[in-house]
Amino acid sequence: MTAYLAPIGLLIISNIFMTFAWYGHLGDMSRPLWLAVLIAWGIAFFEYCLAVPANRIGYGVYTAAELKTLQEVITLVIFAGFAVFWLGEKLTVNHLVGFGFIAAGAFFIFKGPIAVA
């Protein structure tokens, strides 16, 4: 059970770090770009310390495509919350429709091969 859940938990935490690394500086544009890059790089280090183990642990129970799909879905959920709560942006119906299509793609990745007659 741990091998199924640990990668998901680690990917959630790692994506929080990565979202702040990539987009956190947009909340304070007064810092010089070079400083924003250094801070982002420092934050991203911790993301890698979580993402690499998540993929190592998860690869035994998930395929590489399933791990990547999990990561993308988690990223979108975390980014949507980040955009609303940190950046003050609004989610629109277009965002929700786009996320819905991505969720549909995730469904097919986890469903397994479709039988072709």
N, C-alpha and C positions, 0 to 999 in steps of 0.2 A: 504494500500500500504506500509506503514511504516513497518508493521509486516513482509512483504515479503523481503524488502530491508535492513532493519536494521541488521538482523542476518548476511547477506552476508557482509555488510560493516564492522561489528564488527569482523567477522571471518577473513577477510582480514588483518585487523590491528593486531589482536591477533596472526595470523600466522607469521607476520613479526617479532613480539617480540619473538615467540617461535623458529623460525628458527635461530635468532641470539643467543638465549639462548642455543640451542643445538649445533649449528655448528659455531657460530661466533668466538669461541676461536681457531678454526683450522687455522684462518688467522694469529694468533700470538701464536706460540707454546712455546715462551720463558717464559710465565707465569707459575708458579707452578700449578700443577693440583688442589690443594686445593683451590687456588684463582679462577681458572677457574670455579670450581663447585659453589663457593659462588656467583660469578658474574652471572653465569647462573641462579642460584636459584633466585637472585634478579630480573633479567629480566623476568623470568617465572611468578613471582607474577603478573606483569602487564598483561601478557598474560591471566592469569586466570580471572583477573578483567574485561576482555573483552569477553572471551569465555563463561563464565558462563551466563552473561546476553544475549549473542547471542543465546544460546540454550534455555534459559527461554523465550525470546521473540519469537523465531522461532518455538518453539514446538506447538504453537497454530495453525500455518499455514502449517508447515512441519511435517512429521513423524520423529521419531528418526532416522530411516534409511536414510531419505533424508537429515537430518541435518548432519549426519556423512559423507554421500557422498559429500555434499557441502564442508565440512571441508577438506576431503581428496583431492578433486580436487583443492581447493584453496591452500592447502599445497604444492601440486606438482608444481603448477604454480609459487608460490613464491620461492620454493626451487630451481627450475630450474634457475630462474633469479639470485638468491643468489649464486648458484654454479658457474655461468658464471661470474657475475660481482664482487663478493666478493672474491671467492676462485680462480678465473681464470681458471676454468675447462671448457672443451668443451662438448657440448651436441652432442651425436652421433645419428645415425639413430636408433640404438637399444633403446636409451632413448625415442625417439619419438614414436617408435612402442609400447613400453611398456606403455607410457602415453596414446597412442591411445586406447589400450585395457582397460585401466582404464576409459577413457572417454566413451567407449562403455558400460562398466558396469554401469556407472552413468546414461547413457541413459535408461537402463532397470529399474534402481531403480525409476526414475522419471516417466517412462512410465505407471506404474501401472501394475496390474495383466494381464498376458497373458492368453487369453481364450484358454482353452484346450477342444477340441471337444470330 
